[in-house]
Amino acid sequence: MKAIAYSIRPQEKELLALANGKKHDLTLISNELNAYTVSYALGKEVVIVSPQDRLDRTILRALKSAGIKHIITRSQTTTHIDLHVATHLGLKVANAPDDDSSTAGIAYQTIRNLSAWEAGKCVGRACCCQHTCEVAEKRGNQTTEAKRSGYGS
């Protein structure tokens, strides 16, 4: 997949490159994602952001207009992304949910998300799609089934 990663720190560059192993076409820049730098995403499918990058309605609309389909945050939290707007625009969002929140761990989680999307698969626990995908539906059905059978209450 063609992806651009914003707000990359020097120590992240090498780790992302190692985790990627030349699987994906990555552009790594130190610039933050904002109204002036969103144009760098033209021609890409995915933006990779840091928790310091704020993805509000305006930025999300600009990313959608630039052709972006997927967003990965290099963090466990998604409070810096307006998930409601992202969902409304049809943008898929993933985070780095694993307990290993080291720079290396996040780099590998990021590449794993890219590879899953490239293969047409869901990113599993990393999915932040606001319950609009089939995985969320399956989770809901499993929760409903568990409650019916007395588990998961």
N, C-alpha and C positions, 0 to 999 in steps of 0.2 A: 504494500500500500504506500501511497505517497502521503507523507506526513511532515508537518512542521512543528517543531517544539520551541515554544517561547520561554523566556526567562531562564535559560540554561546557564547554570553556574559551571565554572571550569571543571570541577570534580565530577560533574554529571556527564560531560561530553564523552569521556573515555568509557565510562560504565555503560552508557546507552549504546555506544558503538559496539562494545563487546557483547552485550546482551542481544543486539540486533543481528550480529553475524552476517551482515549484508543481505538480510532477508527483505527488508523494506527500504524504500527510498526516503531517508530521513534528512531533513534540513534542520540543523540545530543553531538557534540564534540566542544571543543574550538579551535581546530586546524584549520588553514586556508586551503583552497583547493589549492594544488600545486602539482607539479610532484611527491613529496615524499608521499603525503597523499591521492592521487587519488585512491590508492589501497583499502582504507577503504570503498569505494563505491561498491566493489565487492559484489554481491548478493542482491543489492538494485535496485529498479526501478527508484527512484527519488533522485536527489540531491537538497538540499536547501542551497542557498548561500547568502552571504551578499554582499553589494556593494563593499567591499574591496577585495573580491575574484575575481581574473581576469581569465576569461574563454576565452582563446585564442584558436587558431587552435589546438595546441598541447594538451592542457587540454581537449578540447572537444572531440578530437579523442580518448584520453585515457578513458574518461568517456563512450563513445560509446563502446569501446572495453571491458569495465567492465560490460556492460549490461544495462547501464542507458538509459532510454527512455524519461525522463522528467526532466526539470530543473525549479526550482522556485527561483526567487530572492526576498529577503526580502527588496525590495525597489520599488519605482515607476519607476526609471530609469533602462535601460538595457545597458548603455554605457560600462559596464565592461564585457559584453558578446558579442562575435562575432556572431551576429544573422544570418549572411549570412552563415557562416560555420555550425552553429547549424542546420539551415534549410536544408542545403545540406546533412548533416548526418542523417536527419530524427528525430532530437531531438525536442520535443515540449518544448517551453519556456513560462513561465508565470511570471508576476510581481505582485506587490501589488498596484493596481491603485486607490484604494479608497482614499478619502480626509483624512480619519483617518490614519495618518502615525505614530501614537503612537505605542509603542512596543506591546501593547495588540491588537490594530487594525491590525497590520501586522501579528501577530500570528494567529488571526482568519481568515484573508484573505489567509494565507498560508494553513491552514487546509481546508478551503473551496475549494481551488484549488486542493488539494489532493483528496478530496471527489468527486469532479466533475470528475476528471480523472478516479478514481476508478469505478465510475458509467458509464464510457464510454461517458461522456459528455464533451462539450467544456467548457473552463473556462471563456468564455464571454469576458468582457472588459479586463481581465487579460491576454488574449491571445497575445503572441508576436511572432506568427508563420510566419511572413513575407508573409502573404496572400496566404498560401498554404492549408488552410482548408475550409470546407464548410461554416463556419461562415463568413470568409473573402469574399467568393463568394457571400453570401447573402448580406453582407454590400455593396459590389460593385454593386449588382443588385438594392438594395434600393437607392443607390446614383444615379445610372443611371436613375432609375424610377423617383426619385425626380427632377432631372435636366430636364427630358422630360416634367414633369408636371409643371415646373416653380418653384419648391421648391428646396432648397439646393444649389442654385447658389452662 
